[in-house]
Amino acid sequence: MKCYLIIYDLRKYGNYDALYEAIKSYGTWGKIAESTWAVVTSQSAAQIRDYLLRFLDNDDRLMVIKSGAEAAWKNTIAKNEWLKEQLIRV
């Protein structure tokens, strides 16, 4: 399984609880910043994108990126140890 970063920009105020629950449904997840999450899944970036699109408005922005072998961060919401274990998956 691979770790993916989900980054979004919600263009208008609304109820996005369904989006948050959809992200959490991947089971292994961490919230990195207000609109950035990491999930571990066997799905592809396109599959994750296509699944999450149903929870977004047409003008919202979404990017899904497979994590690589190098990362650095500061003051994330997710715990540092979790990020070290998940983001370095190759």
N, C-alpha and C positions, 0 to 999 in steps of 0.2 A: 504494500500500500504506500501511497505517496502523500506528502503534506502539500496543501494548496493554500495560498493566501486569497481571501475574498475581500475586495475593496469596493466600497460603494459610496455614492453621493446621492442622497435622497433630496430631491429638488424642492419638495414642498412638505410642510408639516402634515403629518397624518399618523395613522395607526399602523405601524410596521411590525407589530407583535408576531404576525404570521411569518414574516421574513426571519426574525430572530429564532423562532421555533424551528423553521426549516433548516437553518444553519446548524442549530443544536441537534437536529435529527441525525446528523452524521455520526453522532456518538462520541468521537474523539475530536474535541474542538477547544479552542482558546480564544478569548476576546483580547486582541492586542491593543487596539485603540477604539475610539468611539465608533468608527465605521470601517474597522479592519479586523478580520477574524482569520484564524488558521483552522483548517479541518484536515483530518486524515481519512482517506477514502481510496477505494480502487477505481473510482470513476475518473474520467478525463476532465480537463478544464472545461471543455465544451459541454459535457454532460452536466457538470455543476452549474454552469451559466444557464443552460436551458431550463434546469429545474428551478433555479432561483428567480428567473425572469417572471414567472407567474405571480410572484409576490411583490413585484415592483410596478410603479407607474411608468408610462411610456417615456417620460422625460428623465427618469432616474438613470444614473450611470452605474455600471458594474464592470469590474475587472476580476478575473480569476487567473492566478499565476501559480505554476508549480514551483515549490521552493527548491533552492539549489544547495550547494555545499558550503556557502559562506553567508553569514548573517551577523549583524550587529544591531543593538537596540539599547534603549534607555527608557525607564519609567513606563513599561507596558502594563496593561491590566492583567494579562496572563502571568503566571509565575515564571521566573527565569529558568528554573530547571525544566519545566514543561517545554518551554520554547527550545532550549538546547536539545532536548530529546527529539522533538518533532520536526523542527525546521531543517535539521541536518540530514534528514532521510534522503537517500538517493535511489 
